Every structure is written in C-alpha cells, then in structure tokens.
Amino acid sequence: MKTIYGSHGLLQKIIRYTQDDEHLYGKQVRAFEITDLTTTTYEEKAVKHNPIINASGYGWNKNGMYNIDPHKLDSGKWIACVGGYQIIVVFGIKLQNWMRLMTKADATT
C-alpha cells in the first residue's frame, strides 16, 4: 500500500495495488483506494483508470506485470519500480546454463 502525495502535499489516500490473475498469472496490475480502514472495518473502491499497467506484448513485460512500487522524486515527478515477465521456451540447453545466461542478460539491461 502507498500513501499518495499531490502537488499540494499529502492527499490522504491509501492505494492498494493488486496483481490481476484472472486468466493469466500477472496479466496486469490494478489499483484500489482504501476508503475505510479501522480495527473492525475495511472498504475500498477501484481507482478510475484500471488497470494502471499491463503486459506490453513485447520486451521485459511481454506477458505480464505483477507489482508496482511508485516513488515521488524531490522534483515532484513520479517513478515506479515495476515487475514484469516474458515466457521463454528454451530447447537443447541445460537449465543451469540457461539460468546463468538469463542472469547475465538481466544484469546488462
């Protein structure tokens, strides 16, 4: 969950991000604003622009997205750390060698 800040300070909104697994693992990430949170009650509503991020069809998030961690910079702009994945089928290579190759490729991107 993240507390969202706006251009005029704290907006007092708590956002819960969720991985959408309806038809495929991590197909997209959705966001929900928590509107009531006490020791005995909980309510939330979907934010207006859902999903907030989804699979691109190519590259590092070709097949899906599974998390997001937004951060506000000192400049007032926002960046986010986002996890995505692509399904790769490898034939004729040992799993240990493939894992070593993928680790090197990830470290250089």
C-alpha positions, 0 to 999 in steps of 0.5 A, a space after each residue: 500500500 502507498 500513501 499518495 502525495 499531490 502537488 499540494 502535499 499529502 492527499 490522504 489516500 491509501 492505494 492498494 495495488 493488486 496483481 490481476 490473475 484472472 486468466 493469466 498469472 500477472 496479466 496486469 496490475 490494478 489499483 484500489 483506494 482504501 476508503 475505510 480502514 479501522 480495527 473492525 472495518 475495511 472498504 475500498 473502491 477501484 481507482 478510475 483508470 484500471 488497470 494502471 499497467 499491463 503486459 506490453 506484448 513485447 520486451 521485459 513485460 511481454 506477458 505480464 506485470 505483477 507489482 508496482 512500487 511508485 516513488 515521488 522524486 524531490 522534483 515532484 515527478 513520479 517513478 515506479 519500480 515495476 515487475 514484469 515477465 516474458 515466457 521463454 521456451 528454451 530447447 537443447 540447453 541445460 537449465 543451469 546454463 540457461 539460468 546463468 545466461 538469463 542472469 547475465 542478460 538481466 544484469 546488462 539491461 
